[in-house]
Amino acid sequence: MNRAFTNARLIDPANGLDEIGNLIVENGKIFAVGKNAKTPSGVKTHDCKGMSILPGLVDMQVFTGEPGEEHRETLATASQAAAAGGVTTMITMPNTNPVIDDAALVDFISRRARDTAIVRVHPMAALTKNCNGQSMTEFGLLSEAGAVAFTDGDRAVMNALTMRRALSYAGTFDALIVQHAMDQDLQSAGVMHESELATRLGLAGIPVAAETAIIDRDLRLVELTGARYHIAQISSAESVETVRAAKQKGLPVSCGVSATHLMLNQNDVENYRTFAKLSPPLRREEDRLALIAGVADGTIDVVVSGHNPQNEEAKRQPFAQAAYGTVGVETLLAGLLTLHHADGVALDTLLACITARPAELLGLEGGTLSVGARADFAIADLEAPWVVNADTLRSKSQNAAIDKRKVQGQVHACYVDGKAVFEL
């Protein structure tokens, strides 16, 4: 469908665009954009009334339950939540049942998404067989089947030799290795940030060293191999400094942070609130502020939702036994915009972290409003205040760590290939 979107604030960090103008869509592509874009005669027109048009968001870390645990989330329900949050591209993790460690399973996810999802879905494949950290998967075949990167999801590869071999092998394909930086031995029975608060709550703590030990080791291996390496989520000030130093040395390193870690800290675990049980854990306020600074200065490349749906039975447990994770794909943009309004982080910097930068890291089309690009975009009111209500979120699970939080910025419509997949 050919359409013209007029009277909009057009924001595209990839092209340094931020101006009032029009967006013209023709045959699923962006035909013209900007203040000089003329509306063709006879084309259906949508007046945006001053709201903003943003490139479709690219969420680089989404866990689903499909296949195997569809009671938690399916590709269909996750995509509906994504569309409501302006996310037009989801990158799914391989920690399913069975694990996505075979080319046929990568193809299954791609085909299943085409049949049931309303946004684009690209799977990451397992880095090791069954995500057990021992035997590497066949990166070449998995890449050909459609895998965009390799990770063991929410498990760290503990074996240093396996990680070195994986990085060396990935270098031959220019493939991206994604690591969950959490030393399982140092984590031990820990369930929240190791601190005085954890002691008062009677909960075993996870030291910052459990994160930095893996990062420090892996950066040594990156120096040996020269392969591209991405830390899925960092959570501490120490990790920000380590990544900053690695980038200054010229290493091909990137990292992400979840929007939840930018909004909450360990105090949100008070009263044993299991919705705030995350991996990596929420840490000190000083760490949260360091993460925001890392986003602002470009040390942190991408912001993810870390969307990890858990059903009621998994979360309504004693804190130590409750499952890790929060839903977040629907609130990703709102969370970041709240940082813009409350902390003064530049809007184009924040939007680049959820549009152009993840697309660039994964070699995907999208994340831009460039002429000729796919017409994947969102229309949003950047100022609209609202309160997150887990019960009304579109995910199949309602474990929202930021439930009842006030946020600012709401998506009114989302388009994929120029077709509306969500309208408020």
C-alpha positions, 0 to 999 in steps of 0.5 A: 500500500502506498501512503504518505505520513505528513506533519511528523517529526522525523528522527533517524540517528543513522542519517543525522535526521531530526526535522519536521516533514513527510514520509512517503511509502511506496511498495513497502519501501521508503520512497521519500523522507524529509521536509522536502518530501512531496506527497504524490497525488492520489495517495492515502495520507496520514496526518501524524499531528506532530508526533514522531516517526522513528525507525523500527526498533531492533531488539537484540535479545528476546527469549521466547518459549517456542518451541517447547514452552509455549505456555510462557511465550510464542513467537506470535505473542512476542511479536504482538508485544514487540509491535506495540512497543515499536519493535519491528525486528526481534532477535530470538535466543536459542535457549528453547526446548529443543535448543536451536543448535541445528540448521533445521531448527534455525530454519524452523524458527524462521518459517514459524515466524513467517507464518505466525509473527507480525514483525521480523524475527531473526534467530541467534543459534547456540554457540555450543551443542545443547548450550552446554558449553562444551562442543561447538556448533557448526557455525557455517551451516547455521549461518547459511540457515539464517542464524545472525549470531552465536550465543548460549543465551543466558549461560556463559561458556565457562571452558576457556579453550572452547571459547578460544576455538569458537572465536577463532572459528567465528573469525573465518565467517566474520560471525558475531559471538555473544556471551552471557558474562556470568561466571557460574562458579563465582555466582554459585548459589547467588540470586541477587547483587552481593551487598549489605542489602542481600545480607539483610534479606538473607539472600546469597549474593552474586559478586561483580567479579562473576561478571568481570572475570568472564569479560576479562578472560574473553577479552584476552581471547579476543586479542588472540583471535581478532574475532568480533565479540559482544557481551549481551548485557553488562550490569556494573561500573567496572564492566563499563570501564573494562569495555571502554578500555578494550575499545580504546585498544581497538579490540572488536568488542561491543556490549549491551545493557537492558533497559531494566538495568538502566531504570532499576537498582538492587533496592527494587528487590526489597520485599523479595520482589521476584519480578526484579530477579534478573540475570545479571542482577540489578546492582547498586545505584552507582552502577546504574548511573555508570551504565547510563553514562556508558550509553551516553558516551557510546561505550555501550553499543546497544540497549535490549529488552532482555525480554524473558517471559516467565509464567506465574508459577515460576515467579510466585516462589521464594526469591531464591527458587524463583525464575530469572527474567522480566518481560520488556519488549513492549516497554523498551522504547518507553524505558529509554525515553524516560531516561531521555526525559529524566537523565538528559541523555541525548535522544539520537544516542538512545535511539541509535542503541535500539535501531541503527547500531544493533542492525549494524552489528548483526548485518541486518537491513533496518534501523533507518529511515533511508530512502530505499530502505524497508518501510519499518517504522513506528509513530510515537508520542515522545512526551505521553506519560503512562503507567506500566501495568503488567496485566495489560501488556501483550506478552503471554506472561506478565512478569514485568520488573517495571510494573507500576512504574511511570514512564514517558513516551508511547507508541501509537502505530507500528509498520512493517513493509509499510503495513500497519501491524499495530495501532493504538 
